[in-house]
Amino acid sequence: MRRRDVLALGTAGTAVLFPSVFCQALWGKRAVPAERAVSIEEIALEYEQATGGHVGIYAQNIATGKSLAWRANERFLMCSSFKVSLVASVLLRCDRGQDSLDRIISYKPEDIEDLYAPFAKAHLDKAEMSVAELCQGAIEQSDNFCANKLLERSGGALALTAFWRQLGDDQSRLDNIEPFLNETPYGGVENTTTPIAMARNLQKMLLGSLLSPSSRDRLTGWMVRCQTGSQRLRAGLPKNWVIADKTGTNGHDAASDIAILWPQPNKAIILSVYVWGGTPTKDQLLGLFSKIAHYGAADILQSES
C-alpha cells in the first residue's frame, strides 16, 4: 500500500493512521442507519443463553475515548487472531535490522500437506516464499504454514508471548504452533487472551508508533485485504467503511475477530470480539459477530451524531 496520512488526535500519544488510497469519497456522511438501539449486553446475553458459551467484547472510539465492554477481562482462546501480533513482531524485527522481508524461505510439498495452507499451496510451483509473502499469507488467508514458519524464525511461542509483555500485555500467551494452539479445552489458560488486552495491542501495532510507517502500512494493508472475515464483523458494517481485521476459529466452539474500523478517515474504532464454549451453530456464531459490529458501532458513535 502507498504512504498514508497521519492524524494526531486529542488523545495523548495516539496517532490514527489510515490509508490515503482510500479517498474521502469512500466514506458516507452517515455512519450507520438510524434504528432501534440494541445494546451489546442484549446481544451477548441472548447468545450465551442460547448456546451456553461466553462472549467477550471490547470496543473503543479512539477520538472520544468512549468504550463498550462485555467480559472484556475474561480469557478466550485466540485461535488465528494471534497472527496479527506475530506479523507485527516480525515487522518490528525487520525495522530493527534483525530480519529482512526479502529473505527467501524454501519449502517442500510434504511441509504443507497436513496444514491449512492455501497461500503456500498457491506458491508451491516455485517452492519458496519471501518473509513478506509469509506475512501476507498469514494475515490475508490465515495460512497456518506461513504462521508456523514465522514463529520458527522469530523464536517460537515463547518469543511471541515476550513480545506481548513488551507491549504491556500481561494476559496474552501462546503455547503451541498451528493447529495445536486451537485445542486448549474450554476454561484453560494456554493460547488465550482477553478482548481488552488484544484491543490495546492492536491499537499499539496499527495506530501507535511501535512500527515504522512503512511497516504499519504493510500490516494495515494485509488486514484490509483479509479474506476470512466477510461473514463476521464486516457483515454488520457499512460497505463504505475501511475495515482492517483478522479472524480466528477452532471450528466448533471458539471464534474471534479483531479489527480497526474507519467510518471516516479521521475516526477510528477498535473492536475486539471473542467467543468460546457452548454448542453454537455456524449461523449463531456468524449472526453474533455481525450484530455486535452493527449495533456496537452505532452505540460507540452515538455521541458524535
N, C-alpha and C positions, 0 to 999 in steps of 0.2 A: 504493500500500500504506500501511497505517497505521504509526504510530510503533512502533519495535522497541526491545526491551531491549538494553542494552549490558552485556556481561560482561567484566570485566577479568580476564585470565588471568595466570598467574605469569610468562609471558614478558614481559620488559621492553618497554614501549612498544607492546604489542599488545592490541587490543580485538577480541573476536569478537562480531559483530553477527548477530542472527538475527531473522526476522520474528515479532513477537508474535502475529500472526494464526494462526500455525501452533502450536496449543496443544500442551501436553505429551503429550496422548494420541496424537498423530500418530506418536510415536517408540515402537518396540517396546523391550522390555528387552534383547533380543539384537541385536547389530549385524548379524552375518551367521551363517548356519548353520555348525556345526562340520563340517569335512570335510577331506580330504587337502589339505595345503598345496601350492600350486603357486606358484613364485616368478615375479616379473615377468621375471627373466632367462630362465627357461624359455620363457615366453610370447613374449617378444621374439625370442629365437633361433629358435624354431620358425617364426615369421612371416618373419623375414629369410631363413632358409634356403629357405623355400617360395616366396617372391616375388622375392627379390633386392633388396628395398627395405630401408630403415633405419627403426627405431622410436626415438623419443625420449620418455622418461618422467621426470617429477619429481613426487613426492608428498610431502607433509609433514603430520604431525599437529601442529596448532598448539598443543595443550595439552601434549604431551610433548616436542615437538621432533624426534621420530623422523622420518626421511626415507627415501625409496627413490628410486633414480636409475638410469637406463639411457640412455646417450648424452645426458645432460641438458645438456651444454655444446656439443653439435653443432648446426649450423644446419639449420632446417627451414622450408619455405615456410609462411607464416602463413595464407594464404587468408583466409576471413572471420573468423578469430579476432581479427583486429586491431580489429574493430568494438567490442569491449568498451572498449578503450583510447580509441578515437575518441569514443565516447559519454561516457566519464569525462572526457575533456579538454573536451568541450562543457559538461558539468555544472559543471566547475571554472570555466570562463569565466562561466557563469551565476551561480555562487556569488560571483564577484568583481565582478559587475555589468557584465561585458564583453559579455554577450549575454542574451537572455531566452527562456525556454521557451515563452512565449506569443506570440512573434513569428511572423507568418504568412508562409509561403513559397508563392508561386503557381507552377504548372507547367502544361504543355500535354501532350496525348497523345503528340506526337512526341518529347517529352523522355524518355519511358519505353519507347518501342516496341522498342528494341534491348537492353534491360536486363532482368535478372531483377528484377522489381519487383511482387510480389504485393500488398504493402501499399499502394503508391502507386496501383496499378490499382483497388484497392477504394475509394480516396478520389477517384477521377477525376471523379465526378459533381459535386463542388464545386471540383475542380482547385486545391486548396490544402491545406496542412497546417501545423500549428504546428511549431516546433523540437522540442517534446516528442514530437509524433507522429513526426517524422523519427527521433528517438532510439528510440522504441518499435519502429518498423518495422525499423530496422537490427538490433536485437537479437532481437526476438521472431520475425521472419520472415526475417531476414538479407537484407533488401531492399537491393539494390545502388544503386538511385536514391537512397534515403534516405541511405545511407552517402556517396555522392558529393556530395550537397548539403551534408551536414555537413562533409565535408572542404573543400568550396569556401568555406563560411562561416568555417572556423577556420584557414585559411592553407595548406591542402593537405598533401601527403605530408611535406614538409619540416617543417612545424609539428608534425605528429604525432610524427615522429622526435625533434624537440626536446623534446616532452613526455616521451617515454621517457627522454631524457638527464636531464631534471629529476628523474625518479624514481630515478636512479642506474643505469638500464639502458643499458649501452654496447654492447649487441648488436642489439636490435631496430631494424629500419629499414623504412620504407615508401617506395617509389619511384614508384608508379603508383596510378591510381584503378581502380575496378572497370570491366570484368572483367580488365583487363590485368595487375593485380598477381598473378594466378594463373598467368601464363605464363612465369615465370622458369624456365629449364631446370634440371634436377636438378644440384645441386652449386654453383649460383650463389649470390650473396650478396644480390641485390636482393629486397626484400619478404620477408625472412626474420627469424627469431627463434631463440632456444634455449628448450627446455622450462623450464629453471630461471629464465631471465630473465622469461618470461611469467608463471610461477607467482608470482614475487616481485612483479611488477607487480599481479597480481590481488589479492594479499594487501594491498597498499597501497591499492588502489582500493576494495575491498569490506570489508576488515577494519580498516583503519587510519583515520587522521584527515585524509587528503588532502581528502576531500569533506565537505561539511556533512552532518549526519544525514539531512536530507530528501533530499539527492542520493544518498546511499548507499541509502536506502530505494528510491528510484526505480530505480536501477541493479540492485539485488538483485531487485526485483520483476520487472523486464523479463527478467532472466536466468532466474528461476524459471519464468517463463511462456514461455521459449524453445520454439518449436515444431519445431525442426530436429534435436533431439538424442535423440529417444525410442529410436533404434536404436543409439546409441553408448554412452557411459559409463552413461547412465541404465538401459540394458537389463541391465546386470550388477549393479545395486544394489537393495536392498530398496525396495519401493514406498512405505514409510512414512518414508523419509529425505527431507529437504528438500534439493533439488539446484538450484543456480544455475549454468547452463553456457552456453557459446557454441561452436558448431561452425564448421568451415570445410572446404572441399574444392575441388579443381580439376577434379573429375570423372573423373580417371584414376589418378594415382599419388600424390597428396598429399591428406591429410585431417588434421583436428585436432579436439580437443575440450578446452576448458579449463573447469575447474569448481571451485566450492567446495561441499563436501558437509557436511551437518549430520546425522550419525547420531542425535545427541541435541542439545537446544537449547544445551547448554554445551560442545559439542565441534564443532570444525571441521577439515576436511581439505581441503587444496589439492591438486588433481590436474590436471596438465598433460600432455597426450599429443599427440604429433605423428608423422606418418608421411610418408615421401617416398621416391620412387624405386621401381624394380622394376616388376613386372607383376601387381599384386594383383587378384583378383576382388572384386566387391562383398561377397560372403559372407566372404571372408578379412578385408577391412577391418572390417566390422561385428563379426565374431567377435573380432577383436583388441581393439577398444575395450571390449566387454562383459567379456571375460576380464580385462583389465588392471584394470578397475574392481572386479570381483568379488573377485579374489584379492589385488589390491593393497590394497584397503580392509581385507580380513581380516588381512593381514600388518601393516599400519600400526597397527591397533587391538589387535593380539595382546597387547601388553604391558599393556593395560588390563583384560583379561579375568580 
